[in-house]
Amino acid sequence: PSDFSIHSLGHRNPQGMVDINHRLYSIDHGPKGGDEINRLEEGANYGWPLYSLGSSYQGKPHDPQGPSDRFRAPLSAFVPSVAPSDITACPTALAQRYAPLNCVLITTLRGMSLIIGLIDEQDRVLSLERIPVDMRLREFVRLADDRIAVATDGYGVFEIAIADMAVRH
């Protein structure tokens, strides 16, 4: 007997997952462009290798094989690619600022930036704010007291400082 089950299919190269308010979000590398933010739902098929918004490395569009309505579309796609590397929940100061929206932080390699994403209850990505940092960001590290650090390629680990901010009304 097996102690595991397949939650979802069609992921090309998942880089990170986070559960926010009982919603499981992931980021995934596309082939050339087409990097994705997905909300993972049990039994869903996200399309790879039959469906992608990216293209081949030779530049040809990725032609869907079969009806695309059988695949779950991403919440958002990055074209051109940013090479997402991790996703986590925003620290409390940001999460409270943007509540009731779900707030995620995404690190990127090719994009050399930190991205703040806001997702509504209908799973629409309302905003992706890119903060350039001019270095490849690899992964998040959750520290004590709701603090977050980020590991880089070749530059060490940095704590992300979020100033206290007023809550929207």
Backbone hydrogen bonds, N-H to C=O, Kabsch-Sander energy under -0.5 kcal/mol:
donor,donor_aa,acceptor,acceptor_aa,energy
7,H,5,S,-0.6
9,L,44,A,-2.5
15,Q,27,I,-2.5
16,G,27,I,-1.0
18,V,25,Y,-2.3
20,I,18,V,-0.6
20,I,23,R,-2.7
23,R,20,I,-1.1
24,L,40,L,-0.5
25,Y,18,V,-3.0
25,Y,23,R,-0.7
26,S,38,N,-2.5
27,I,16,G,-1.8
28,D,36,E,-1.9
29,H,13,N,-1.9
32,K,33,G,-0.6
34,G,78,F,-1.1
35,D,78,F,-1.3
36,E,28,D,-2.7
37,I,76,S,-2.4
38,N,26,S,-2.6
40,L,24,L,-3.1
40,L,38,N,-0.7
43,G,7,H,-3.6
44,A,41,E,-2.1
46,Y,9,L,-2.8
46,Y,44,A,-0.5
48,W,10,G,-1.9
50,L,47,G,-2.0
51,Y,47,G,-1.5
55,S,32,K,-2.0
56,S,60,K,-3.3
59,G,56,S,-1.9
62,H,54,G,-1.4
63,D,61,P,-0.9
65,Q,50,L,-2.1
66,G,64,P,-0.7
70,R,67,P,-1.4
71,F,68,S,-1.8
72,R,45,N,-3.4
73,A,71,F,-0.5
75,L,37,I,-2.4
76,S,37,I,-1.3
78,F,35,D,-2.5
79,V,77,A,-0.7
85,S,107,T,-2.7
86,D,107,T,-0.9
88,T,105,L,-2.1
90,C,103,C,-2.0
94,L,91,P,-0.9
95,A,91,P,-2.6
96,Q,92,T,-3.1
97,R,93,A,-1.3
98,Y,94,L,-2.0
99,A,95,A,-0.7
101,L,98,Y,-2.2
102,N,119,I,-3.1
104,V,117,G,-2.6
105,L,88,T,-2.8
106,I,115,I,-2.5
107,T,86,D,-1.9
108,T,113,S,-1.2
109,L,82,V,-0.6
109,L,83,A,-2.6
111,G,82,V,-2.6
112,M,109,L,-0.7
114,L,131,I,-2.3
115,I,106,I,-2.8
116,I,129,E,-2.5
117,G,104,V,-2.9
117,G,115,I,-0.6
118,L,127,S,-2.3
119,I,102,N,-2.6
120,D,124,R,-2.4
123,D,120,D,-2.0
125,V,75,L,-0.5
126,L,118,L,-2.5
126,L,124,R,-0.9
127,S,118,L,-1.2
129,E,116,I,-2.8
130,R,128,L,-0.6
131,I,114,L,-3.3
131,I,129,E,-0.5
133,V,112,M,-2.6
134,D,112,M,-1.2
137,L,108,T,-2.5
138,R,136,R,-0.5
138,R,151,A,-3.4
139,E,151,A,-1.0
141,V,149,A,-2.8
143,L,141,V,-0.5
143,L,147,R,-2.9
146,D,143,L,-0.5
147,R,144,A,-1.3
148,I,160,I,-0.5
149,A,141,V,-2.8
150,V,158,F,-3.0
151,A,139,E,-3.1
152,T,156,G,-2.3
153,D,136,R,-1.9
154,G,152,T,-1.1
158,F,150,V,-2.6
160,I,148,I,-3.1
161,A,159,E,-0.6
162,I,160,I,-0.6
163,A,161,A,-0.6
168,R,97,R,-0.6
